[in-house]
Amino acid sequence: MSEFVMLKTADGLEIGAYVARPEGSPIGGLVVVQEIFGVNAHIRAVADGYAKDGFLAVAPAMFDRFEKGVELGYDAEGWKAAMGFAGRLNPADSLHDVAAAIDFAAAESGKKVGVVGYCFGGSMAWLAATRLKVAVAVGYYGGMIGKFATEKPTAPVMLHFGSLDAHIPASVGEAVKAASPEVEVYSYDAGHAFNRDADPTAYVAEAAELARSRSVEFLKKNLG
């Protein structure tokens, strides 16, 4: 079952969120943090997938701070708009959105809450683990993680990167491991956004399936 809800952030804004509920009692709450294309059909499908795995998944609409209902595709027009929105994102503000989603997931599930994010969301997942109260975090190819690699997570973290990613050098994962050896960092023979199955130019099935199986097992271990 899925629905759209409104969340109130600590800095006084109202943003939308997509909620996907599991059948029966949830294993835990899970905040799914978007890429730079909004809470589009792909991100909703990702949330639906986690709900099928037993999590109560909440995907906050970060772009609601600037424009309501943004859903972008992966064509040239979508990319142009996405880059424009991405340039307006402030990690500190976005953490308010993640925090509001965490609070909602905790209240609705009555369980511990984790965060999983992709691209921009991958960076937010890392910052959620270092700056917010979460039980676990999983980040996929977060391009800003390198700027915050020395921050210390207070929850178990798993990070996924593509070894062929033209935007994120291997040194990012290495810097995280140097500062926090307990963080699980994985590299795949793939480029950026390899989990994005809605985009054939980016999707790498083998890498996506392995990363997802690792992520689900990690989330269940730390939220169950």
N, CA, C and O of each residue as an XYZ file, in Angstrom:
896
protein
N       0.839     -1.187      0.000
C       0.000      0.000      0.000
C       0.884      1.250      0.000
O       1.878      1.310      0.724
N       0.528      2.226     -0.797
C       1.325      3.447     -0.854
C       0.418      4.666     -0.775
O      -0.779      4.593     -1.055
N       1.014      5.785     -0.389
C       0.273      7.032     -0.264
C       1.246      8.196     -0.248
O       2.448      8.005     -0.062
N       0.729      9.401     -0.443
C       1.516     10.612     -0.294
C       1.083     11.310      0.989
O      -0.109     11.403      1.279
N       2.053     11.798      1.753
C       1.771     12.488      3.003
C       2.542     13.805      3.018
O       3.387     14.053      2.158
N       2.243     14.634      3.995
C       2.976     15.877      4.185
C       3.797     15.775      5.466
O       3.332     15.248      6.477
N       5.017     16.283      5.407
C       5.919     16.292      6.553
C       6.228     17.730      6.945
O       6.344     18.601      6.083
N       6.360     17.977      8.238
C       6.738     19.298      8.743
C       8.204     19.242      9.167
O       8.586     18.418      9.998
N       9.014     20.119      8.595
C      10.434     20.124      8.920
C      10.724     21.034     10.106
O       9.909     21.882     10.470
N      11.888     20.848     10.698
C      12.258     21.630     11.877
C      12.432     23.103     11.563
O      12.330     23.944     12.456
N      12.693     23.426     10.301
C      12.830     24.836      9.946
C      11.531     25.423      9.404
O      11.534     26.469      8.755
N      10.413     24.734      9.676
C       9.110     25.328      9.455
C       8.483     25.158      8.084
O       7.519     25.854      7.764
N       9.001     24.252      7.263
C       8.425     24.025      5.942
C       7.556     22.779      5.933
O       7.675     21.919      6.805
N       6.685     22.693      4.945
C       5.925     21.476      4.685
C       6.381     20.903      3.351
O       6.372     21.589      2.329
N       6.778     19.642      3.377
C       7.189     18.977      2.146
C       6.403     17.684      2.003
O       5.943     17.110      2.990
N       6.258     17.239      0.780
C       5.577     15.982      0.539
C       6.501     14.798      0.730
O       7.721     14.953      0.789
N       5.921     13.624      0.825
C       6.699     12.397      0.914
C       5.866     11.238      0.386
O       4.653     11.183      0.591
N       6.526     10.325     -0.287
C       5.887      9.096     -0.750
C       6.127      8.016      0.286
O       7.259      7.802      0.722
N       5.063      7.336      0.680
C       5.158      6.294      1.709
C       4.700      4.967      1.121
O       3.598      4.861      0.582
N       5.551      3.965      1.229
C       5.216      2.606      0.800
C       5.215      1.711      2.027
O       6.214      1.620      2.742
N       4.094      1.052      2.266
C       3.943      0.243      3.476
C       4.019     -1.240      3.159
O       3.520     -1.681      2.124
N       4.635     -2.005      4.033
C       4.717     -3.452      3.829
C       3.426     -4.146      4.241
O       2.564     -3.551      4.888
N       3.309     -5.385      3.866
C       2.218     -6.199      4.382
C       2.595     -6.639      5.795
O       3.697     -7.138      6.020
N       1.699     -6.458      6.720
C       1.989     -6.848      8.097
C       2.868     -5.840      8.800
O       3.085     -4.730      8.314
N       3.370     -6.244      9.954
C       4.194     -5.366     10.778
C       5.555     -5.125     10.116
O       6.194     -6.077      9.667
N       6.005     -3.875     10.049
C       7.289     -3.591      9.400
C       8.480     -4.060     10.221
O       8.435     -4.099     11.450
N       9.539     -4.412      9.518
C      10.807     -4.722     10.173
C      11.344     -3.472     10.854
O      11.900     -3.526     11.951
N      11.166     -2.358     10.180
C      11.630     -1.068     10.678
C      11.241      0.001      9.690
O      10.662     -0.287      8.643
N      11.558      1.232     10.020
C      11.326      2.337      9.108
C      12.556      2.558      8.243
O      13.679      2.289      8.668
N      12.340      3.050      7.026
C      13.459      3.274      6.117
C      13.189      4.537      5.293
O      12.218      4.604      4.540
N      14.050      5.518      5.446
C      13.952      6.739      4.654
C      14.743      6.539      3.369
O      15.932      6.222      3.407
N      14.082      6.724      2.235
C      14.702      6.558      0.916
C      14.950      7.955      0.354
O      14.007      8.689      0.058
N      16.222      8.317      0.210
C      16.556      9.677     -0.201
C      16.860      9.708     -1.696
O      17.683      8.944     -2.200
N      16.183     10.600     -2.378
C      16.175     10.721     -3.825
C      17.517     11.085     -4.446
O      18.446     11.537     -3.777
N      17.575     10.866     -5.758
C      18.635     11.432     -6.589
C      18.264     12.895     -6.881
O      17.418     13.473     -6.199
N      18.895     13.477     -7.884
C      18.604     14.871     -8.219
C      17.443     14.995     -9.217
O      17.266     16.037     -9.847
N      16.660     13.925     -9.351
C      15.542     13.937    -10.296
C      14.185     13.955     -9.590
O      13.145     13.773    -10.224
N      14.204     14.174     -8.286
C      12.963     14.235     -7.535
C      12.454     12.859     -7.134
O      13.089     11.842     -7.411
N      11.308     12.844     -6.481
C      10.679     11.567     -6.116
C       9.858     11.141     -7.333
O       8.631     11.243     -7.357
N      10.581     10.665     -8.331
C       9.959     10.274     -9.593
C       9.560      8.798     -9.561
O       9.642      8.146     -8.520
N       9.132      8.287    -10.698
C       8.645      6.901    -10.742
C       9.723      5.916    -10.292
O       9.419      4.918     -9.638
N      10.977      6.192    -10.639
C      12.060      5.285    -10.246
C      12.228      5.238     -8.730
O      12.323      4.157     -8.149
N      12.266      6.404     -8.090
C      12.446      6.426     -6.634
C      11.232      5.810     -5.934
O      11.381      5.128     -4.921
N      10.049      6.045     -6.464
C       8.862      5.412     -5.877
C       8.944      3.893     -6.014
O       8.542      3.163     -5.108
N       9.464      3.420     -7.142
C       9.625      1.976     -7.328
C      10.660      1.407     -6.365
O      10.501      0.294     -5.862
N      11.718      2.171     -6.110
C      12.731      1.744     -5.124
C      12.087      1.625     -3.748
O      12.311      0.643     -3.040
N      11.289      2.617     -3.368
C      10.592      2.564     -2.079
C       9.638      1.377     -2.031
O       9.559      0.685     -1.017
N       8.916      1.139     -3.118
C       8.005     -0.004     -3.178
C       8.767     -1.313     -2.980
O       8.281     -2.230     -2.318
N       9.959     -1.391     -3.558
C      10.761     -2.599     -3.415
C      11.167     -2.852     -1.976
O      11.141     -3.990     -1.507
N      11.540     -1.795     -1.277
C      11.898     -1.958      0.132
C      10.673     -2.313      0.975
O      10.792     -3.040      1.961
N       9.506     -1.809      0.597
C       8.286     -2.188      1.315
C       8.010     -3.681      1.140
O       7.582     -4.351      2.081
N       8.251     -4.194     -0.046
C       8.077     -5.633     -0.279
C       9.051     -6.453      0.564
O       8.770     -7.595      0.926
N      10.195     -5.851      0.867
C      11.175     -6.521      1.726
C      10.801     -6.434      3.202
O      11.453     -7.051      4.044
N       9.759     -5.674      3.519
C       9.287     -5.612      4.896
C       9.497     -4.301      5.621
O       9.197     -4.199      6.811
N      10.008     -3.293      4.927
C      10.261     -1.998      5.564
C       9.137     -1.009      5.266
O       8.508     -1.072      4.210
N       8.891     -0.101      6.199
C       8.014      1.026      5.933
C       8.897      2.116      5.335
O       9.693      2.737      6.038
N       8.749      2.344      4.027
C       9.663      3.225      3.293
C       9.051      4.603      3.081
O       7.896      4.727      2.674
N       9.834      5.630      3.360
C       9.391      7.017      3.228
C      10.399      7.779      2.372
O      11.581      7.845      2.710
N       9.932      8.352      1.266
C      10.808      9.107      0.371
C      10.409     10.586      0.396
O       9.441     10.970     -0.261
N      11.133     11.415      1.137
C      10.785     12.846      1.218
C      11.118     13.568     -0.085
O      12.129     13.282     -0.726
N      10.259     14.499     -0.464
C      10.435     15.259     -1.705
C      11.286     16.500     -1.426
O      10.759     17.549     -1.055
N      12.582     16.377     -1.605
C      13.514     17.462     -1.273
C      13.265     18.732     -2.068
O      13.433     19.836     -1.551
N      12.862     18.576     -3.333
C      12.685     19.748     -4.179
C      11.443     20.547     -3.830
O      11.237     21.635     -4.368
N      10.606     20.020     -2.931
C       9.435     20.787     -2.491
C       9.838     22.102     -1.837
O       9.022     23.016     -1.728
N      11.078     22.202     -1.407
C      11.572     23.470     -0.855
C      11.562     24.577     -1.915
O      11.473     25.761     -1.588
N      11.653     24.179     -3.182
C      11.735     25.149     -4.271
C      10.510     25.100     -5.184
O      10.029     26.131     -5.653
N      10.021     23.898     -5.424
C       8.898     23.713     -6.348
C       8.226     22.381     -6.028
O       8.897     21.358     -5.889
N       6.920     22.395     -5.913
C       6.187     21.197     -5.538
C       6.066     20.220     -6.716
O       5.945     20.617     -7.875
N       6.102     18.938     -6.371
C       5.787     17.899     -7.346
C       6.780     17.708     -8.465
O       6.388     17.340     -9.572
N       8.059     17.945     -8.213
C       9.071     17.791     -9.267
C       9.357     16.307     -9.509
O       9.747     15.581     -8.594
N       9.157     15.874    -10.744
C       9.480     14.514    -11.169
C      10.157     14.605    -12.525
O       9.510     14.931    -13.520
N      11.436     14.325    -12.575
C      12.206     14.499    -13.795
C      12.602     13.162    -14.411
O      12.774     12.163    -13.713
N      12.740     13.167    -15.728
C      13.228     12.000    -16.443
C      14.716     12.108    -16.685
O      15.378     12.995    -16.147
N      15.251     11.192    -17.506
C      16.696     11.108    -17.708
C      17.112     11.518    -19.113
O      18.211     11.195    -19.563
N      16.224     12.236    -19.805
C      16.571     12.775    -21.108
C      17.300     14.109    -20.916
O      17.536     14.542    -19.788
N      17.653     14.753    -22.038
C      18.425     15.992    -21.952
C      17.682     17.069    -21.174
O      18.285     17.804    -20.392
N      16.377     17.160    -21.389
C      15.588     18.168    -20.681
C      15.561     17.887    -19.184
O      15.692     18.801    -18.370
N      15.388     16.610    -18.824
C      15.373     16.240    -17.416
C      16.698     16.517    -16.740
O      16.740     17.004    -15.609
N      17.790     16.204    -17.439
C      19.111     16.460    -16.880
C      19.353     17.949    -16.646
O      19.904     18.345    -15.618
N      18.941     18.755    -17.596
C      19.132     20.205    -17.455
C      18.387     20.732    -16.241
O      18.931     21.504    -15.452
N      17.127     20.303    -16.099
C      16.342     20.742    -14.945
C      16.936     20.210    -13.646
O      16.990     20.924    -12.645
N      17.382     18.952    -13.663
C      17.951     18.335    -12.464
C      19.179     19.092    -11.979
O      19.339     19.317    -10.779
N      20.042     19.481    -12.900
C      21.242     20.216    -12.506
C      20.887     21.566    -11.912
O      21.558     22.046    -10.999
N      19.834     22.177    -12.430
C      19.390     23.445    -11.870
C      18.903     23.299    -10.443
O      19.243     24.108     -9.579
N      18.107     22.267    -10.191
C      17.626     22.032     -8.835
C      18.771     21.632     -7.911
O      18.841     22.079     -6.766
N      19.667     20.788     -8.418
C      20.776     20.309     -7.588
C      21.635     21.466     -7.093
O      22.132     21.438     -5.967
N      21.810     22.481     -7.934
C      22.612     23.627     -7.552
C      22.002     24.435     -6.427
O      22.688     25.240     -5.797
N      20.724     24.231     -6.169
C      20.040     24.982     -5.110
C      19.984     24.204     -3.796
O      19.590     24.750     -2.765
N      20.375     22.935     -3.833
C      20.295     22.111     -2.627
C      21.397     22.472     -1.638
O      22.552     22.670     -2.015
N      21.018     22.552     -0.378
C      21.951     22.800      0.707
C      21.890     21.596      1.648
O      20.822     21.299      2.184
N      23.010     20.895      1.863
C      22.967     19.703      2.699
C      22.339     19.921      4.071
O      21.619     19.051      4.561
N      22.596     21.058      4.693
C      22.025     21.326      6.020
C      20.509     21.401      5.956
O      19.824     20.876      6.834
N      19.974     22.055      4.916
C      18.527     22.113      4.748
C      17.957     20.728      4.439
O      16.922     20.335      4.977
N      18.649     20.001      3.566
C      18.166     18.682      3.178
C      18.132     17.719      4.369
O      17.295     16.818      4.422
N      19.033     17.914      5.309
C      19.004     17.075      6.510
C      17.749     17.327      7.340
O      17.279     16.427      8.036
N      17.204     18.536      7.274
C      15.917     18.787      7.929
C      14.830     17.904      7.310
O      13.968     17.374      8.011
N      14.888     17.759      5.987
C      13.905     16.929      5.293
C      14.065     15.453      5.678
O      13.084     14.751      5.923
N      15.310     15.006      5.725
C      15.576     13.624      6.129
C      15.116     13.390      7.567
O      14.507     12.365      7.872
N      15.409     14.341      8.440
C      15.019     14.213      9.849
C      13.505     14.123     10.003
O      13.000     13.341     10.808
N      12.776     14.938      9.219
C      11.312     14.891      9.283
C      10.800     13.531      8.833
O       9.848     13.000      9.406
N      11.433     12.964      7.805
C      11.041     11.640      7.331
C      11.385     10.554      8.345
O      10.637      9.590      8.508
N      12.518     10.714      9.026
C      12.894      9.769     10.087
C      11.851      9.777     11.193
O      11.417      8.721     11.654
N      11.451     10.961     11.616
C      10.449     11.078     12.676
C       9.127     10.419     12.261
O       8.501      9.709     13.047
N       8.720     10.666     11.018
C       7.476     10.068     10.520
C       7.593      8.543     10.495
O       6.684      7.847     10.946
N       8.699      8.024      9.974
C       8.882      6.577      9.876
C       8.911      5.927     11.253
O       8.385      4.829     11.435
N       9.523      6.601     12.220
C       9.579      6.065     13.583
C       8.189      6.017     14.196
O       7.821      5.031     14.835
N       7.417      7.083     14.003
C       6.075      7.140     14.580
C       5.142      6.125     13.937
O       4.336      5.495     14.622
N       5.252      5.966     12.620
C       4.356      5.069     11.898
C       4.710      3.598     12.079
O       3.825      2.743     12.112
N       5.983      3.309     12.195
C       6.414      1.913     12.314
C       6.525      1.448     13.757
O       6.352      0.266     14.052
N       6.817      2.391     14.663
C       7.085      2.014     16.042
C       8.389      1.246     16.191
O       8.605      0.559     17.190
N       9.254      1.366     15.194
C      10.504      0.603     15.171
C      11.685      1.540     14.916
O      11.518      2.747     14.742
N      12.873      0.955     14.898
C      14.073      1.708     14.543
C      14.000      2.137     13.079
O      13.276      1.546     12.278
N      14.765      3.176     12.750
C      14.718      3.734     11.397
C      16.120      3.818     10.800
O      17.078      4.202     11.470
N      16.212      3.453      9.540
C      17.453      3.592      8.790
C      17.263      4.523      7.610
O      16.153      4.970      7.323
N      18.361      4.809      6.931
C      18.332      5.687      5.757
C      19.101      5.023      4.624
O      20.186      4.481      4.833
N      18.531      5.070      3.421
C      19.240      4.630      2.219
C      19.085      5.723      1.183
O      17.993      6.267      1.014
N      20.172      6.057      0.481
C      20.090      7.130     -0.484
C      20.937      6.873     -1.708
O      21.871      6.072     -1.683
N      20.594      7.571     -2.786
C      21.209      7.352     -4.091
C      21.707      8.673     -4.673
O      20.961      9.651     -4.721
N      22.959      8.705     -5.112
C      23.560      9.907     -5.695
C      23.532     11.028     -4.635
O      24.169     10.885     -3.592
N      22.827     12.112     -4.871
C      22.693     13.133     -3.823
C      22.210     12.484     -2.530
O      22.700     12.811     -1.449
N      21.265     11.578     -2.637
C      20.750     10.878     -1.468
C      21.787     10.018     -0.780
O      21.714      9.808      0.431
N      22.764      9.511     -1.543
C      23.838      8.740     -0.931
C      24.667      9.589      0.005
O      25.082      9.136      1.072
N      24.908     10.834     -0.405
C      25.624     11.762      0.472
C      24.801     12.082      1.715
O      25.341     12.186      2.816
N      23.487     12.238      1.530
C      22.617     12.522      2.666
C      22.546     11.335      3.624
O      22.425     11.521      4.835
N      22.620     10.126      3.092
C      22.627      8.949      3.963
C      23.867      8.958      4.854
O      23.793      8.646      6.043
N      25.002      9.318      4.265
C      26.238      9.417      5.058
C      26.105     10.480      6.144
O      26.459     10.240      7.299
N      25.596     11.650      5.775
C      25.446     12.717      6.759
C      24.390     12.385      7.812
O      24.497     12.818      8.959
N      23.375     11.620      7.423
C      22.395     11.181      8.423
C      23.067     10.312      9.476
O      22.733     10.388     10.658
N      24.016      9.484      9.044
C      24.722      8.601      9.978
C      25.680      9.361     10.875
O      25.963      8.920     11.989
N      26.190     10.510     10.404
C      27.155     11.263     11.203
C      26.512     12.388     12.009
O      27.077     12.842     13.004
N      25.310     12.847     11.573
C      24.734     14.039     12.211
C      23.333     13.834     12.808
O      22.884     14.633     13.630
N      22.657     12.779     12.398
C      21.315     12.527     12.905
C      21.286     11.215     13.689
O      22.260     10.463     13.701
N      20.174     10.960     14.328
C      20.017      9.724     15.083
C      19.313      8.694     14.217
O      18.095      8.743     14.048
N      20.079      7.762     13.668
C      19.536      6.676     12.862
C      20.153      5.367     13.320
O      21.194      5.350     13.977
N      19.501      4.276     12.965
C      19.990      2.962     13.386
C      20.963      2.359     12.385
O      21.765      1.495     12.741
N      20.898      2.812     11.123
C      21.741      2.258     10.069
C      21.623      3.170      8.853
O      20.618      3.860      8.684
N      22.652      3.172      8.005
C      22.603      3.979      6.786
C      23.302      3.244      5.650
O      24.315      2.574      5.850
N      22.739      3.387      4.455
C      23.329      2.821      3.240
C      23.372      3.918      2.190
O      22.350      4.534      1.888
N      24.546      4.163      1.635
C      24.689      5.208      0.633
C      25.224      4.658     -0.677
O      26.217      3.930     -0.706
N      24.553      5.018     -1.755
C      24.997      4.654     -3.102
C      25.619      5.867     -3.786
O      24.989      6.919     -3.892
N      26.838      5.718     -4.241
C      27.572      6.702     -5.042
C      27.244      8.152     -4.687
O      26.782      8.932     -5.520
N      27.499      8.479     -3.430
C      27.282      9.848     -2.952
C      28.462     10.737     -3.305
O      29.550     10.579     -2.751
N      28.258     11.659     -4.212
C      29.351     12.466     -4.720
C      29.945     13.443     -3.727
O      31.091     13.863     -3.892
N      29.197     13.817     -2.700
C      29.701     14.778     -1.715
C      30.356     14.109     -0.510
O      30.880     14.799      0.365
N      30.337     12.791     -0.451
C      30.861     12.104      0.731
C      32.319     12.465      0.975
O      32.755     12.550      2.124
N      33.076     12.677     -0.097
C      34.488     13.009      0.059
C      34.719     14.254      0.897
O      35.719     14.352      1.608
N      33.784     15.220      0.815
C      33.913     16.450      1.591
C      33.723     16.216      3.083
O      34.185     16.999      3.913
N      33.039     15.130      3.411
C      32.683     14.867      4.810
C      33.230     13.515      5.285
O      32.729     12.942      6.253
N      34.255     13.015      4.600
C      34.744     11.659      4.857
C      35.294     11.470      6.262
O      35.306     10.350      6.773
N      35.749     12.542      6.894
C      36.341     12.410      8.230
C      35.306     12.507      9.340
O      35.640     12.303     10.507
N      34.042     12.818      9.000
C      32.998     12.825     10.022
C      32.765     11.401     10.519
O      32.828     10.451      9.740
N      32.499     11.256     11.798
C      32.381      9.927     12.399
C      30.922      9.485     12.477
O      30.113     10.151     13.121
N      30.581      8.390     11.841
C      29.204      7.884     11.943
C      28.925      7.312     13.318
O      29.812      6.757     13.966
N      27.680      7.452     13.758
C      27.263      6.903     15.044
C      26.349      5.696     14.850
O      25.730      5.217     15.800
N      26.273      5.210     13.615
C      25.468      4.037     13.288
C      26.221      3.220     12.246
O      27.095      3.760     11.568
N      25.911      1.943     12.100
C      26.542      1.145     11.050
C      26.250      1.734      9.666
O      25.130      2.165      9.391
N      27.263      1.746      8.804
C      27.130      2.331      7.472
C      27.690      1.386      6.416
O      28.725      0.749      6.616
N      26.992      1.308      5.298
C      27.464      0.591      4.117
C      27.421      1.566      2.942
O      26.426      2.261      2.737
N      28.516      1.611      2.172
C      28.603      2.502      1.024
C      28.925      1.711     -0.242
O      29.734      0.783     -0.226
N      28.273      2.098     -1.338
C      28.479      1.457     -2.639
C      28.984      2.489     -3.645
O      28.435      3.586     -3.757
N      30.037      2.121     -4.375
C      30.586      2.990     -5.406
C      30.848      2.191     -6.676
O      31.043      0.977     -6.628
N      30.851      2.877     -7.804
C      31.234      2.249     -9.065
C      32.682      2.571     -9.382
O      33.076      3.737     -9.340
N      33.475      1.569     -9.697
C      34.890      1.815     -9.988
C      35.080      2.592    -11.287
O      36.146      3.161    -11.524
N      34.041      2.615    -12.133
C      34.107      3.335    -13.401
C      33.391      4.679    -13.325
O      33.155      5.315    -14.352
N      33.048      5.109    -12.128
C      32.326      6.366    -11.927
C      33.237      7.545    -12.275
O      34.266      7.757    -11.634
N      32.849      8.299    -13.284
C      33.664      9.431    -13.720
C      33.583     10.607    -12.758
O      34.391     11.532    -12.842
N      32.610     10.582    -11.837
C      32.400     11.705    -10.924
C      33.024     11.490     -9.546
O      33.326     12.455     -8.843
N      33.218     10.220     -9.158
C      33.669      9.925     -7.796
C      34.913      9.045     -7.856
O      34.813      7.882     -8.245
N      36.075      9.562     -7.484
C      37.300      8.760     -7.499
C      37.328      7.728     -6.378
O      36.628      7.863     -5.374
N      38.137      6.707     -6.562
C      38.272      5.661     -5.544
C      38.772      6.218     -4.221
O      38.555      5.614     -3.170
N      39.438      7.363     -4.265
C      39.988      7.957     -3.049
C      38.901      8.327     -2.041
O      39.182      8.451     -0.849
N      37.657      8.506     -2.509
C      36.569      8.845     -1.583
C      36.312      7.686     -0.632
O      36.288      7.874      0.584
N      36.121      6.496     -1.174
C      35.917      5.328     -0.330
C      37.112      5.044      0.546
O      36.965      4.635      1.698
N      38.305      5.263      0.000
C      39.527      5.041      0.768
C      39.626      6.012      1.939
O      40.092      5.638      3.015
N      39.195      7.246      1.742
C      39.234      8.241      2.818
C      38.264      7.886      3.932
O      38.568      8.063      5.111
N      37.089      7.383      3.549
C      36.122      6.948      4.563
C      36.698      5.801      5.380
O      36.619      5.812      6.609
N      37.279      4.808      4.705
C      37.843      3.655      5.407
C      39.004      4.060      6.314
O      39.180      3.496      7.393
N      39.787      5.030      5.876
C      40.917      5.480      6.690
C      40.439      6.126      7.979
O      41.034      5.933      9.039
N      39.356      6.896      7.881
C      38.836      7.594      9.055
C      37.950      6.712      9.914
O      37.920      6.851     11.137
N      37.219      5.792      9.261
C      36.260      4.928      9.972
C      36.352      3.515      9.398
O      35.551      3.144      8.541
N      37.311      2.735      9.858
C      37.545      1.402      9.291
C      36.344      0.458      9.394
O      36.254     -0.519      8.650
N      35.427      0.749     10.311
C      34.278     -0.143     10.492
C      33.235      0.001      9.385
O      32.375     -0.867      9.234
N      33.299      1.076      8.617
C      32.328      1.280      7.537
C      32.573      0.262      6.423
O      33.712      0.044      6.011
N      31.507     -0.352      5.947
C      31.602     -1.317      4.849
C      31.539     -0.559      3.528
O      30.525      0.061      3.207
N      32.622     -0.613      2.768
C      32.711      0.092      1.493
C      32.909     -0.925      0.378
O      33.835     -1.735      0.424
N      32.033     -0.879     -0.624
C      32.102     -1.815     -1.743
C      32.252     -1.067     -3.054
O      31.682      0.007     -3.247
N      33.026     -1.653     -3.948
C      33.217     -1.089     -5.280
C      32.774     -2.118     -6.319
O      32.995     -3.318     -6.158
N      32.146     -1.626     -7.387
C      31.587     -2.502     -8.417
C      32.118     -2.095     -9.792
O      32.476     -0.937    -10.008
N      32.164     -3.030    -10.696
C      32.611     -2.768    -12.059
C      31.476     -2.087    -12.814
O      30.817     -2.690    -13.661
N      31.268     -0.825    -12.489
C      30.132     -0.076    -13.019
C      30.409      1.414    -12.883
O      31.330      1.831    -12.181
N      29.592      2.208    -13.569
C      29.718      3.655    -13.490
C      28.744      4.246    -12.489
O      28.191      3.540    -11.646
N      28.543      5.541    -12.593
C      27.645      6.240    -11.680
C      26.205      5.792    -11.921
O      25.816      5.476    -13.045
N      25.425      5.772    -10.840
C      23.982      5.473    -10.911
C      23.688      4.075    -11.449
O      22.692      3.871    -12.142
N      24.551      3.117    -11.131
C      24.367      1.770    -11.666
C      23.108      1.074    -11.157
O      22.692      0.063    -11.723
N      22.500      1.597    -10.100
C      21.257      1.007     -9.593
C      20.017      1.519    -10.326
O      18.931      0.969    -10.141
N      20.150      2.541    -11.139
C      19.000      3.207    -11.750
C      18.469      2.392    -12.934
O      18.829      2.642    -14.084
N      17.611      1.418    -12.636
C      17.137      0.513    -13.682
C      16.205      1.180    -14.685
O      15.935      0.612    -15.743
N      15.713      2.367    -14.373
C      14.869      3.105    -15.306
C      15.698      3.817    -16.376
O      15.141      4.395    -17.310
N      17.002      3.776    -16.246
C      17.899      4.485    -17.163
C      18.901      3.488    -17.751
O      19.896      3.163    -17.103
N      18.651      3.002    -18.968
C      19.538      1.989    -19.549
C      20.955      2.473    -19.795
O      21.863      1.658    -19.963
N      21.164      3.786    -19.820
C      22.520      4.294    -20.016
C      23.363      4.168    -18.751
O      24.589      4.265    -18.809
N      22.718      3.955    -17.617
C      23.439      3.890    -16.343
C      23.363      2.517    -15.681
O      24.305      2.106    -15.004
N      22.264      1.811    -15.867
C      21.982      0.591    -15.112
C      22.958     -0.529    -15.450
O      23.240     -0.806    -16.616
N      23.468     -1.168    -14.389
C      24.312     -2.355    -14.522
C      23.705     -3.415    -13.616
O      23.868     -3.373    -12.396
N      23.004     -4.364    -14.224
C      22.187     -5.311    -13.469
C      22.978     -6.099    -12.434
O      22.551     -6.211    -11.285
N      24.109     -6.638    -12.820
C      24.874     -7.476    -11.897
C      25.312     -6.690    -10.667
O      25.199     -7.174     -9.541
N      25.809     -5.482    -10.884
C      26.240     -4.642     -9.768
C      25.053     -4.237     -8.903
O      25.134     -4.262     -7.675
N      23.950     -3.862     -9.550
C      22.769     -3.416     -8.817
C      22.203     -4.528     -7.946
O      21.831     -4.300     -6.795
N      22.141     -5.721     -8.498
C      21.569     -6.846     -7.746
C      22.445     -7.226     -6.563
O      21.934     -7.520     -5.482
N      23.756     -7.223     -6.757
C      24.658     -7.565     -5.653
C      24.609     -6.487     -4.570
O      24.548     -6.803     -3.381
N      24.637     -5.224     -4.976
C      24.579     -4.140     -3.992
C      23.266     -4.172     -3.222
O      23.240     -3.939     -2.013
N      22.180     -4.463     -3.926
C      20.879     -4.488     -3.253
C      20.793     -5.645     -2.260
O      20.273     -5.475     -1.157
N      21.291     -6.804     -2.635
C      21.232     -7.941     -1.709
C      22.061     -7.659     -0.463
O      21.653     -8.000      0.647
N      23.210     -7.044     -0.641
C      24.032     -6.673      0.511
C      23.314     -5.645      1.381
O      23.338     -5.725      2.609
N      22.677     -4.681      0.723
C      22.001     -3.604      1.455
C      20.828     -4.130      2.266
O      20.678     -3.792      3.440
N      19.996     -4.956      1.642
C      18.816     -5.481      2.341
C      19.230     -6.326      3.537
O      18.637     -6.213      4.610
N      20.235     -7.164      3.365
C      20.721     -7.980      4.480
C      21.246     -7.099      5.612
O      20.982     -7.367      6.784
N      21.983     -6.053      5.263
C      22.552     -5.111      6.230
C      21.451     -4.354      6.961
O      21.517     -4.173      8.177
N      20.451     -3.917      6.229
C      19.342     -3.182      6.835
C      18.543     -4.074      7.780
O      18.191     -3.660      8.884
N      18.262     -5.291      7.345
C      17.497     -6.206      8.206
C      18.274     -6.538      9.480
O      17.697     -6.634     10.563
N      19.567     -6.710      9.339
C      20.414     -7.021     10.508
C      20.364     -5.904     11.533
O      20.314     -6.163     12.735
N      20.376     -4.663     11.068
C      20.472     -3.524     11.985
C      19.132     -2.904     12.372
O      19.073     -2.088     13.291
N      18.059     -3.279     11.684
C      16.741     -2.758     12.023
C      15.845     -3.818     12.644
O      14.881     -3.490     13.337
N      16.155     -5.083     12.402
C      15.307     -6.164     12.899
C      15.455     -6.407     14.392
O      14.797     -7.290     14.941
